[in-house]
Amino acid sequence: FTLARAIHRSSVSLVAAGWQHAVVVMNTADVYCCRFNHNFTPVPDPLPQTDLRLSREVPPTHAWEPILQLSAHDIIAVSCGGSFVVAVSAQGVVWTWGVSKHGALGHGKLLDEREEPTTVEALRGHRVAKVACGWGHCLAVCR
């Protein structure tokens, strides 16, 4: 699957970029991410990589993948940190995924890794309107 095909069918409404990854939200509400593996490889690699931190083989990645977990939500804001992504729905719900060494994913752990978008429970009950990320941190604006 290529992003070019998705863009052909609709237009981009939101875009954000991090260290070596990016996320786009289409006007159809579809979300696509330039996925990264443990080596932060954003483009297809025909050979598996070895993750030196985990001493295991990491499968190759694909350049752009749909983020199906967010397809039923109206995403109004996205931001990328050094190696993670934050998305906000029109209802003010926040999801994060990627790798954080400084607690930036918001799930209560300094070292955290989420391959799938995960709701940030600490923000439940708050209506988040905007997010901004730096290398290893995030800020949220609540209504």
C-alpha positions as CSV (number, residue, x, y, z in Angstrom):
1,F,0.0,0.0,0.0
2,T,1.3,3.4,-0.8
3,L,0.3,6.8,0.5
4,A,0.1,8.0,-3.1
5,R,-2.9,5.8,-3.6
6,A,-4.6,7.2,-0.5
7,I,-3.9,10.8,-1.5
8,H,-5.3,10.1,-5.0
9,R,-8.6,9.2,-3.3
10,S,-8.7,12.1,-0.9
11,S,-6.6,14.9,0.4
12,V,-4.4,15.4,3.5
13,S,-5.9,17.4,6.4
14,L,-3.2,17.0,9.0
15,V,0.5,16.1,8.9
16,A,3.2,15.7,11.5
17,A,6.8,14.5,11.4
18,G,9.3,13.2,14.0
19,W,12.9,12.1,13.8
20,Q,12.5,9.5,11.0
21,H,8.7,9.0,10.9
22,A,5.6,10.8,10.0
23,V,1.8,10.6,10.3
24,V,-0.9,12.0,8.0
25,V,-4.6,12.2,8.5
26,M,-6.7,12.3,5.4
27,N,-9.9,14.3,5.0
28,T,-11.6,10.8,4.9
29,A,-10.5,10.4,8.6
30,D,-8.0,7.7,7.6
31,V,-4.7,7.9,9.5
32,Y,-1.4,6.6,8.0
33,C,1.9,6.4,9.6
34,C,5.4,6.0,8.3
35,R,6.0,3.1,10.8
36,F,9.4,2.7,12.4
37,N,10.9,-0.4,13.9
38,H,13.3,-0.6,16.8
39,N,16.1,0.7,14.6
40,F,13.8,3.6,13.5
41,T,13.9,2.4,9.8
42,P,11.0,4.2,8.1
43,V,11.4,2.7,4.6
44,P,11.0,-0.9,3.4
45,D,14.1,-3.0,4.1
46,P,14.2,-6.4,2.4
47,L,16.3,-7.9,5.2
48,P,15.4,-8.2,8.9
49,Q,17.4,-5.9,11.2
50,T,19.0,-6.9,14.4
51,D,18.0,-4.7,17.4
52,L,21.2,-4.3,19.4
53,R,19.2,-3.2,22.5
54,L,17.0,-6.3,22.5
55,S,19.4,-8.8,20.9
56,R,16.7,-10.0,18.6
57,E,15.8,-9.9,15.0
58,V,13.3,-7.1,14.0
59,P,11.1,-7.7,10.9
60,P,11.3,-5.2,8.1
61,T,8.9,-2.3,8.1
62,H,6.6,-0.9,5.4
63,A,6.8,2.8,4.4
64,W,3.2,3.8,5.0
65,E,0.6,1.8,6.9
66,P,-3.0,2.6,7.8
67,I,-3.6,3.0,11.5
68,L,-6.8,1.0,11.6
69,Q,-7.4,1.4,15.4
70,L,-8.0,5.1,14.8
71,S,-10.3,4.8,11.7
72,A,-13.5,5.0,13.7
73,H,-12.4,8.2,15.4
74,D,-12.4,11.7,14.1
75,I,-8.8,12.7,14.6
76,I,-8.4,16.5,14.9
77,A,-4.7,16.8,16.0
78,V,-1.5,14.9,15.6
79,S,2.1,15.5,16.7
80,C,5.3,13.5,16.6
81,G,8.1,13.4,19.1
82,G,11.5,11.9,18.6
83,S,10.2,8.4,18.1
84,F,6.5,8.5,19.0
85,V,3.2,9.8,17.8
86,V,0.3,11.4,19.6
87,A,-3.2,11.7,18.1
88,V,-6.3,13.5,19.5
89,S,-10.0,12.8,18.6
90,A,-12.8,15.3,18.3
91,Q,-14.0,13.9,21.6
92,G,-10.7,14.9,23.3
93,V,-9.4,11.4,23.6
94,V,-5.6,11.0,23.3
95,W,-3.7,8.0,21.9
96,T,0.0,7.5,21.8
97,W,2.3,4.9,20.2
98,G,6.0,4.5,19.5
99,V,9.0,4.4,21.8
100,S,9.7,6.7,24.8
101,K,12.6,6.8,27.2
102,H,11.3,9.7,29.2
103,G,7.6,8.9,29.9
104,A,6.4,10.9,26.9
105,L,3.8,8.3,26.0
106,G,1.9,9.1,29.2
107,H,1.2,5.6,30.4
108,G,3.1,5.8,33.7
109,K,6.4,4.3,32.6
110,L,9.7,6.1,31.9
111,L,10.7,3.5,29.4
112,D,7.7,2.5,27.2
113,E,7.1,1.0,23.8
114,R,3.7,0.7,22.2
115,E,3.3,-0.6,18.6
116,E,-0.4,0.1,18.6
117,P,-2.2,3.4,19.5
118,T,-3.1,3.2,23.2
119,T,-5.5,5.5,25.0
120,V,-3.8,7.8,27.6
121,E,-5.8,6.9,30.7
122,A,-4.3,9.8,32.7
123,L,-6.1,12.2,30.5
124,R,-9.5,10.5,30.7
125,G,-12.1,13.1,31.7
126,H,-10.1,15.9,30.2
127,R,-11.1,17.2,26.8
128,V,-7.8,17.6,24.9
129,A,-7.9,20.0,22.0
130,K,-4.3,20.2,20.8
131,V,-1.0,18.5,21.4
132,A,2.6,19.4,20.7
133,C,5.6,17.2,21.0
134,G,9.3,17.7,21.4
135,W,12.1,15.2,21.2
136,G,11.1,13.4,24.4
137,H,8.1,15.2,25.8
138,C,4.5,16.2,25.0
139,L,2.2,19.1,26.0
140,A,-1.6,19.0,25.8
141,V,-4.1,21.8,25.7
142,C,-7.4,21.0,27.4
143,R,-10.7,22.8,26.7
